């Protein structure tokens, strides 16, 4: 008690010695104090004061009468005092004085038995009285928490707890202490008189208070009624990938990410909730509030710069983006600084090797000769190799002509540094990044750097607060370069694979060899010397925005932003000579191109939030304008200088492919939008969202669209009848939304007939003449519309340890924009797009997170899984199906079925004996033998013909899932991420499937050796037969599910094992945090598809019937092994 | 503060004003709208030349050969169609159909809109219309030739109209073609009236040559064929001066003669390095710059070339030596086909060298035990060398760029064909005589390099149908007319049933006397004389019927 008392006085002292007069008085008091022997106990003396509008002097007299205290004051000062009314019974002296001096221009100080009265000093805030507060921070179980940030209010004054959880901070009187720690709820405690503040922080197991970016504003997660997923920086930045989409794969249910090729720098295919339209399925991408022209714009962002990604899946949440939101919206928010945050420098880097996963293995050349003989004999032809020749081939051993000799373990690295911080009125985030993924293919094409992809990023995010005005500027510059080979991955892989194993790329002298199979190219030579294809991209992104708080709750925001893009391309083909025959690139073709685009987006919106008792309103209204234009040129020449690629004598300009205006397009959009959120008691929620868009893509009268949505939510656990379950079911919110969204993704200008002139259409007398072509038009073009119904639930259980959400959706897209598929070829031209088809997409998605904390170990399990099924409801007009030949098999679009399916015959095993052959229906004219493929006669007419063809599965990934496990223990942390597809059919063709395909494939692969023989009657493949034979025609030229493979997989996508050095160690060298890590990517895969990577898709984003079928000739999956270093200063 | 606020509002408003109020009516900057396009004379010519560019193409031109007994190709539909396994879904049927109707669309758009041009002289417009009507007639001819009854599209139809258009009987299509050509002829110039710069434009002669072909193909219009051919042969002052070029090979390989000669009536026009074709890359032997063997001549074609004495190789006293089969043969064999031991002359071009082509297995002096087969040798199942043991020489371009990028013209109508049409028509009318022979077959043989009087003299009287047909095959090989001929003669069911053979290199004398069996072919006479109407169009156009058997 005494200690407190003295402390109390001491803490007041500094402000008491401001004025000379006071100093004098104090001296007097101190003298007095030495004379009067009093105990501290007197301080606890009680008083009873009952006064009405008394002067303060009367109060003093009453107190003096009841206690042993005297008052010391300047009479002049007391004149300032206000009358006092008191009704205190048996109150401590201090309490009585506090009441008495409340709102008085005077203050009191107790010195021993003297109460000193002085005028209240006029003190600026920074000169406020300081208090030192101490305490201990623990978790709910009482374990001390080291490293907790303890901050004084909205100031930069902050300390962290020591290893025992203790802190000591000096703060102004009346301050509020904020305790924050990752994984724990922020706690704020106002400083009262207690100088010891012990705090128990509550772990956060629920993200209901998370602020989510929802488009033209933010919302608390608890208030959201739509289907929204978020992915945080941690889930993105930890992965060794250069493309942010790759980092998002598997992180959110029904955010489906596939790739046509894994070549560094290549684009990905993104679908939200699968494929819901036969038109364009690209989601809308919004980066820092600016709407992108294409979802591939995310490629240029440094994944480390991303703070969060919000995925708007349903119409309820996406309606604010109206005409382009039918396929969902991806909102990317980049990192920014925080106010009152001391400068922090963060470095993170990783370096590792990518080991190419070579899945195809040839059989030995001698085995191949043996198999080839078998194929020939089965085809009724004499064998090609004598036993002696096979012996001879066996003795030659294995050559180098394979993929393994065209690839190497290529390095990949990422280096990022950022500085972030903030003061009272401004904050900043500055980052620089360098990412480099080398291609696994050897060589550099003859000059310059090896093949690969590099990206450089510079980002600045600055916020200033000027009174009621907040100004934010974001600038990003990205430079990227992608250098690839000049011949194409497909050709390289195919040529490397299709040649028997006894051939070599080079002879002893290093000459490049050709052989009877690959007479055209030697890909080893092409990679080393045959030139390259290089893409250079420069992109500047800017966003200037300001928010003005007009009155409390009402803000006005203006945004101006956009992207300037410059895409350069340079293709340079060089000569490579082969032995004994053949040459590559002796046309010395050089193609130089450049395209520039500019995108501008201007927005103004107002937001008004108002609470009236338990009614909470939040209304946003805004307008926006977007415009995009691009223009490019290309120059194509051949017979250029063999070394430089420059023009020289004999250089020929290719007038058809040289043009000064390519990719010329422009479009614009004017919009108004709004959102009204209402909730009662944070228990019943109702939103209305709309957007009106006017688009340049459509003719006047057809161009304006209105896209509304309505959402409702009910936090059922807040109801009294649910309280009984609260100890298990912490929260449960039911949600529903319905809305209509649009899709306007069509080629520009299609509503008007246009004519284009082009060069060298024809020629007369050796002089070329130009031609003119027509773009067919459709003046009736208008929006594609998607009506989506969403039903969902967010829940948390066991005191928020288990949280999750579930959503069911049903989306019907009509007036789908695509080329009508019911126009016969007789029409004579590609018809303009029209609003033709209708598709239903139905599905669900679920995600769940379980967090387990013990005193030393923190673990979390997150899983998500999703499924959807699309159904074609209308194709075009009355057409019920459309079939397209896809090499040897077919693709079909049929009303009532998934929108794209494989089509052909259903196999029925193999002919096992002659009786089987005699008794089975066969394709007309087919001559088959034992071991050939038997087809099902589905219509039972005794013959196999087109009427027996049927749907054989679809390429849509189903049951897509992701699973993340995290564990942290004593400085160690581990993240394991698994991602996969539960069900997917894939049809593959080409030499990897059909043995000796078209005489193009000249060898067999190990995965093909499971073919029918009298001893292996239950084989995967039919008996061997060469191309052109009756057996081959029956087995391989009749498209059937012989070509079908199961492309389901689960992949150990990412493992990150880190160790953070003890802070006590790192502090000594000025490092706040140091973490080293081991990183692995694509470490293991479970799949039944063994010779082709199951992750790569043959389809683009609209799964069109005329997509190219895949021959499994894609870039190899890189398996990454590396190390990372994170430093924070 | 207040100033800042004002500044903020002003800047917002101005950014909206600058960038926000972009019009929603955006006109393309690299194209013309329908309002202005046709009023510009240069555009009208461009539209015309677009029609020209769609007349035909090198792919159609050379592929035709593979559907006939002249050649074999192991790729795609070129294999499937002669094998007899084609269906209504066969891609080529749809692709070719689409090609022809695309050109018809372009022509109809032209004819529908050229009236908007008021600045070109009337007779110029009349000529441009006549050229376009010729092209549209030619496309319909190709269609009816392959598919029989076809939709006759004479105006710029809408997508909806295309869904209900029915087939027009072939006879009606043919009469439309003939009437269009008759209507066009007065407005077309003669070849002699063309300035050099218009070399390649459609002429009166071209229209007559097409008429002759159309009539010949009908089989029952031989008298009309005679009439039309006589116009071209006898009325040259009215219809243009034509004669045989002195050298057969030069027509296909000499860059100057190929473009300017008295024999060409109409050619697909190419321009070196700018508008080119590259099919020969897959025709030439590998050792002289070929890539793969895409299509190769058959033994059947090679055998049909007569001996220098005019006799067929199987005729008594022909002097044919099965062990030395390529000597003393019609010089056009060497001008057309590369056979074993061929003396290849690159004529100074960048492709190939002067060398002997070794095709017979084991004949190449460069063969070693390690590399037992030279690049051009016949090896069964090998992609790089010919599956028939023959390669092509006709249309070899010594001036081609690397990889046989050629700017030579491909002849659609030659005066030689008119002479053959004429001979065939007169013969079928029973009017063949020595004079006609001398002016036709005799003249062609003389030009080809025959000197033996036995080959040049009129072999009649008697049935010389085989001789005329053989002559037509030898003269016009690789010019895309053989399939037409065997179809109208109704001999496809004979020559396209059984094996297509290659040279006598199979090594198995017990099978077909050692001739390579390149492909087993089947021809269904009840079906295959017509291609299938593409199944897609049959399903989309409810009034479109299918040909029998598909």
Boltz contact constraints between the chains, C-beta under 6 A:
constraints:
  - contact:
      token1: [A, 466]
      token2: [B, 4]
      max_distance: 6.0
  - contact:
      token1: [A, 467]
      token2: [B, 1]
      max_distance: 6.0
  - contact:
      token1: [A, 469]
      token2: [B, 4]
      max_distance: 6.0
  - contact:
      token1: [A, 516]
      token2: [B, 382]
      max_distance: 6.0
  - contact:
      token1: [A, 516]
      token2: [B, 384]
      max_distance: 6.0
  - contact:
      token1: [A, 519]
      token2: [B, 286]
      max_distance: 6.0
  - contact:
      token1: [A, 519]
      token2: [B, 384]
      max_distance: 6.0
  - contact:
      token1: [A, 520]
      token2: [B, 291]
      max_distance: 6.0
  - contact:
      token1: [A, 546]
      token2: [B, 8]
      max_distance: 6.0
  - contact:
      token1: [A, 558]
      token2: [B, 12]
      max_distance: 6.0
  - contact:
      token1: [A, 560]
      token2: [B, 15]
      max_distance: 6.0
  - contact:
      token1: [A, 581]
      token2: [B, 286]
      max_distance: 6.0
  - contact:
      token1: [A, 581]
      token2: [B, 375]
      max_distance: 6.0
  - contact:
      token1: [A, 586]
      token2: [B, 402]
      max_distance: 6.0
  - contact:
      token1: [A, 587]
      token2: [B, 402]
      max_distance: 6.0
  - contact:
      token1: [A, 600]
      token2: [B, 19]
      max_distance: 6.0
  - contact:
      token1: [A, 602]
      token2: [B, 15]
      max_distance: 6.0
  - contact:
      token1: [A, 602]
      token2: [B, 16]
      max_distance: 6.0
  - contact:
      token1: [A, 602]
      token2: [B, 19]
      max_distance: 6.0
  - contact:
      token1: [A, 602]
      token2: [B, 20]
      max_distance: 6.0
  - contact:
      token1: [A, 625]
      token2: [B, 20]
      max_distance: 6.0
  - contact:
      token1: [A, 627]
      token2: [B, 22]
      max_distance: 6.0
  - contact:
      token1: [A, 652]
      token2: [B, 273]
      max_distance: 6.0
  - contact:
      token1: [A, 655]
      token2: [B, 274]
      max_distance: 6.0
  - contact:
      token1: [A, 661]
      token2: [B, 30]
      max_distance: 6.0
  - contact:
      token1: [A, 664]
      token2: [B, 30]
      max_distance: 6.0
  - contact:
      token1: [A, 666]
      token2: [B, 26]
      max_distance: 6.0
  - contact:
      token1: [A, 668]
      token2: [B, 22]
      max_distance: 6.0
  - contact:
      token1: [A, 694]
      token2: [B, 24]
      max_distance: 6.0
  - contact:
      token1: [A, 696]
      token2: [B, 24]
      max_distance: 6.0
  - contact:
      token1: [A, 696]
      token2: [B, 26]
      max_distance: 6.0
  - contact:
      token1: [A, 749]
      token2: [B, 28]
      max_distance: 6.0
  - contact:
      token1: [A, 753]
      token2: [B, 34]
      max_distance: 6.0
  - contact:
      token1: [A, 754]
      token2: [B, 28]
      max_distance: 6.0
  - contact:
      token1: [A, 754]
      token2: [B, 31]
      max_distance: 6.0
  - contact:
      token1: [A, 754]
      token2: [B, 33]
      max_distance: 6.0
  - contact:
      token1: [A, 755]
      token2: [B, 32]
      max_distance: 6.0
  - contact:
      token1: [A, 755]
      token2: [B, 37]
      max_distance: 6.0
  - contact:
      token1: [A, 756]
      token2: [B, 31]
      max_distance: 6.0
  - contact:
      token1: [A, 757]
      token2: [B, 46]
      max_distance: 6.0
  - contact:
      token1: [A, 760]
      token2: [B, 274]
      max_distance: 6.0
  - contact:
      token1: [A, 760]
      token2: [B, 275]
      max_distance: 6.0
  - contact:
      token1: [A, 761]
      token2: [B, 49]
      max_distance: 6.0
  - contact:
      token1: [A, 761]
      token2: [B, 50]
      max_distance: 6.0
  - contact:
      token1: [A, 761]
      token2: [B, 53]
      max_distance: 6.0
  - contact:
      token1: [A, 762]
      token2: [B, 49]
      max_distance: 6.0
  - contact:
      token1: [A, 762]
      token2: [B, 52]
      max_distance: 6.0
  - contact:
      token1: [A, 762]
      token2: [B, 53]
      max_distance: 6.0
  - contact:
      token1: [A, 762]
      token2: [B, 269]
      max_distance: 6.0
  - contact:
      token1: [A, 763]
      token2: [B, 269]
      max_distance: 6.0
  - contact:
      token1: [A, 763]
      token2: [B, 271]
      max_distance: 6.0
  - contact:
      token1: [A, 763]
      token2: [B, 275]
      max_distance: 6.0
  - contact:
      token1: [A, 764]
      token2: [B, 198]
      max_distance: 6.0
  - contact:
      token1: [A, 764]
      token2: [B, 199]
      max_distance: 6.0
  - contact:
      token1: [A, 764]
      token2: [B, 200]
      max_distance: 6.0
  - contact:
      token1: [A, 765]
      token2: [B, 196]
      max_distance: 6.0
  - contact:
      token1: [A, 765]
      token2: [B, 197]
      max_distance: 6.0
  - contact:
      token1: [A, 765]
      token2: [B, 199]
      max_distance: 6.0
  - contact:
      token1: [A, 766]
      token2: [B, 271]
      max_distance: 6.0
  - contact:
      token1: [A, 768]
      token2: [B, 271]
      max_distance: 6.0
  - contact:
      token1: [A, 768]
      token2: [B, 274]
      max_distance: 6.0
  - contact:
      token1: [A, 768]
      token2: [B, 275]
      max_distance: 6.0
  - contact:
      token1: [A, 769]
      token2: [B, 49]
      max_distance: 6.0
  - contact:
      token1: [A, 770]
      token2: [B, 46]
      max_distance: 6.0
  - contact:
      token1: [A, 771]
      token2: [B, 46]
      max_distance: 6.0
  - contact:
      token1: [A, 771]
      token2: [B, 49]
      max_distance: 6.0
  - contact:
      token1: [A, 771]
      token2: [B, 50]
      max_distance: 6.0
  - contact:
      token1: [A, 771]
      token2: [B, 53]
      max_distance: 6.0
  - contact:
      token1: [A, 772]
      token2: [B, 43]
      max_distance: 6.0
  - contact:
      token1: [A, 772]
      token2: [B, 46]
      max_distance: 6.0
  - contact:
      token1: [A, 772]
      token2: [B, 47]
      max_distance: 6.0
  - contact:
      token1: [A, 772]
      token2: [B, 50]
      max_distance: 6.0
  - contact:
      token1: [A, 773]
      token2: [B, 50]
      max_distance: 6.0
  - contact:
      token1: [A, 822]
      token2: [B, 540]
      max_distance: 6.0
  - contact:
      token1: [A, 823]
      token2: [B, 159]
      max_distance: 6.0
  - contact:
      token1: [A, 824]
      token2: [B, 162]
      max_distance: 6.0
  - contact:
      token1: [A, 824]
      token2: [B, 537]
      max_distance: 6.0
  - contact:
      token1: [A, 824]
      token2: [B, 540]
      max_distance: 6.0
  - contact:
      token1: [A, 824]
      token2: [B, 541]
      max_distance: 6.0
  - contact:
      token1: [A, 825]
      token2: [B, 97]
      max_distance: 6.0
  - contact:
      token1: [A, 825]
      token2: [B, 98]
      max_distance: 6.0
  - contact:
      token1: [A, 825]
      token2: [B, 101]
      max_distance: 6.0
  - contact:
      token1: [A, 825]
      token2: [B, 537]
      max_distance: 6.0
  - contact:
      token1: [A, 826]
      token2: [B, 101]
      max_distance: 6.0
  - contact:
      token1: [A, 826]
      token2: [B, 151]
      max_distance: 6.0
  - contact:
      token1: [A, 826]
      token2: [B, 162]
      max_distance: 6.0
  - contact:
      token1: [A, 826]
      token2: [B, 165]
      max_distance: 6.0
  - contact:
      token1: [A, 827]
      token2: [B, 159]
      max_distance: 6.0
  - contact:
      token1: [A, 827]
      token2: [B, 162]
      max_distance: 6.0
  - contact:
      token1: [A, 828]
      token2: [B, 101]
      max_distance: 6.0
  - contact:
      token1: [A, 828]
      token2: [B, 102]
      max_distance: 6.0
  - contact:
      token1: [A, 828]
      token2: [B, 104]
      max_distance: 6.0
  - contact:
      token1: [A, 828]
      token2: [B, 105]
      max_distance: 6.0
  - contact:
      token1: [A, 829]
      token2: [B, 105]
      max_distance: 6.0
  - contact:
      token1: [A, 831]
      token2: [B, 159]
      max_distance: 6.0
  - contact:
      token1: [A, 885]
      token2: [B, 91]
      max_distance: 6.0
  - contact:
      token1: [A, 999]
      token2: [B, 381]
      max_distance: 6.0
  - contact:
      token1: [A, 999]
      token2: [B, 383]
      max_distance: 6.0
